[in-house]
Amino acid sequence: MKKQLVAIFTVLALFLSIGTSASAEQATDEMKKTIEKGIESKHKDLKKGSLTLTDIETYPNQDSKLDASEVTVAIANYDTVRDNIFYFDHTEVVFYDADKNELLAEAAVAKANSQIKDYKKAHESDLGTHMDWIVVTALLFVLILVPLFILAVWEKRQYLTTKFKIDNNLYDQTNLYR
């Protein structure tokens, strides 16, 4: 009985997960290229091919000042790399006009639809920038190890004049203390 319940639950969970992913909107290549160009103008250090768009939704425009029939909203995840040392992961909400194939500013779509504000509030905890500390920590670790290496290994092999003079009887100490 338990095995049958687990099997039914697994099949149900499988069908529900397939149904939700199939109903989500997909980003077109034009949309992705346009958003990538817009982000690249803002971040010159954008890592090529790192842009992913998730939770894509389209809302009708209700603002007469905005010249667009629909506004497509998505969560954009992308990476930036500065000086091959500092790696950042960015997550932000992007607004796209499919009619003109252009990226819209947040101020332009502020009054377009109230559902856009709800969408942004729903994803507010996901937004932001995260720095990857692995490379920076490794460099700081190396900065600590190099002086310790110099003190521990290299300094012991340094030429000491007093020891050399005593070992080679340059102070004539064998004749002085006899």
C-alpha positions in Angstrom: 0.0 0.0 0.0 2.8 2.4 0.9 4.7 1.7 -2.3 1.6 2.4 -4.4 1.0 5.7 -2.6 4.6 6.7 -3.1 4.4 5.8 -6.8 1.2 7.7 -7.3 2.6 10.7 -5.5 5.8 10.6 -7.6 3.9 10.4 -10.9 1.6 13.3 -9.7 4.6 15.4 -8.8 6.3 14.6 -12.1 3.2 15.7 -14.1 2.7 18.9 -12.1 6.4 19.9 -12.6 6.2 19.3 -16.3 2.9 21.2 -16.6 4.3 24.3 -14.8 7.5 24.4 -16.9 5.6 24.0 -20.2 3.2 26.8 -19.4 6.0 29.4 -18.7 6.9 31.8 -21.5 10.2 31.4 -23.3 12.6 34.1 -24.2 13.2 34.7 -27.9 16.7 35.1 -29.3 15.9 38.7 -30.2 14.7 39.5 -26.7 17.8 37.9 -25.2 20.2 39.8 -27.6 18.5 43.1 -26.9 18.6 42.6 -23.1 22.2 41.5 -23.3 23.1 44.7 -25.3 21.3 46.8 -22.7 23.0 45.2 -19.8 26.4 45.4 -21.6 26.0 49.1 -22.0 25.5 49.3 -18.2 28.2 46.8 -17.3 31.3 46.8 -19.6 32.7 43.7 -17.8 29.7 41.5 -18.6 30.7 37.8 -19.0 29.6 36.7 -22.5 26.9 34.0 -22.5 26.1 34.3 -18.9 22.7 35.9 -19.3 19.7 33.8 -18.4 16.1 35.0 -18.3 13.6 33.3 -16.0 10.0 33.9 -14.9 9.1 35.7 -18.1 5.6 37.2 -18.1 3.8 39.6 -20.5 1.4 42.3 -19.3 -0.8 44.6 -21.4 0.2 48.3 -21.3 -2.3 50.6 -19.6 -0.2 53.8 -19.8 -1.0 56.1 -22.7 2.4 57.8 -22.4 4.2 54.5 -23.1 4.2 53.6 -26.8 4.0 49.8 -26.4 1.1 47.4 -26.6 2.6 44.9 -24.2 5.4 44.9 -21.6 7.4 41.7 -21.1 9.0 41.4 -17.7 11.7 38.9 -16.7 14.3 38.1 -14.1 17.7 38.5 -15.6 20.7 36.6 -14.1 24.1 37.5 -15.4 27.8 37.5 -14.3 30.4 40.2 -14.5 34.1 39.8 -14.2 36.5 42.6 -13.3 40.2 42.2 -13.8 39.8 38.4 -13.9 39.7 38.6 -10.1 36.4 40.0 -9.0 33.4 37.9 -10.0 29.9 39.2 -9.4 26.5 37.5 -9.9 23.7 40.0 -10.7 19.9 39.4 -10.5 17.5 42.1 -11.6 14.1 42.7 -13.2 14.2 43.7 -16.9 11.4 45.2 -19.0 11.2 44.6 -22.7 9.0 45.9 -25.5 8.6 43.2 -28.1 7.0 45.6 -30.7 10.1 47.8 -30.9 12.5 45.2 -29.8 14.0 47.4 -27.1 14.8 47.3 -23.4 12.6 49.6 -21.3 13.6 51.6 -18.3 11.9 50.9 -15.0 10.7 54.5 -14.8 9.0 54.2 -18.2 6.9 51.2 -17.2 6.1 52.4 -13.7 2.5 53.2 -14.6 2.1 50.6 -17.4 0.3 48.0 -15.3 -0.2 47.4 -11.6 0.7 43.8 -12.0 4.2 44.8 -12.9 4.6 46.3 -9.4 3.2 43.1 -7.9 5.7 41.0 -10.0 8.6 43.1 -8.8 7.5 42.8 -5.2 7.1 39.1 -5.5 10.7 38.7 -6.7 12.2 41.4 -4.5 14.1 38.9 -2.3 15.8 37.4 -5.3 17.2 40.7 -6.7 20.7 42.0 -6.0 24.4 41.5 -6.5 26.6 38.8 -5.0 30.4 38.8 -5.0 32.2 35.6 -5.3 34.9 35.7 -2.6 36.9 32.6 -3.6 39.6 34.3 -5.7 39.9 37.3 -3.4 40.3 35.0 -0.4 42.9 32.9 -2.2 44.9 36.0 -3.1 44.8 37.2 0.5 45.9 33.8 1.6 48.9 34.0 -0.7 49.8 37.4 0.6 50.0 35.9 4.1 51.9 32.8 3.0 54.7 34.5 1.0 56.1 36.6 4.0 55.8 33.5 6.2 57.7 31.5 3.6 60.4 34.1 3.5 60.7 34.2 7.2 60.7 30.5 7.8 62.6 29.0 4.9 64.7 31.5 3.1 65.8 33.5 6.1 67.4 30.4 7.7 69.6 29.9 4.7 70.9 33.5 4.8 74.6 34.2 5.1 75.5 35.0 8.7 78.9 36.8 9.1 79.5 36.1 12.7 78.9 32.3 12.4 81.1 32.2 9.3 83.9 34.1 11.1 83.8 31.8 14.1 83.7 28.6 12.0 86.7 29.8 10.0 88.6 31.2 12.9 88.7 34.7 11.6 88.6 36.2 15.1 91.5 34.0 16.0 89.6 32.7 19.0 91.5 29.5 19.2 94.7 31.3 20.0 93.0 33.9 22.3 91.6 31.5 24.8 94.4 29.0 25.2 
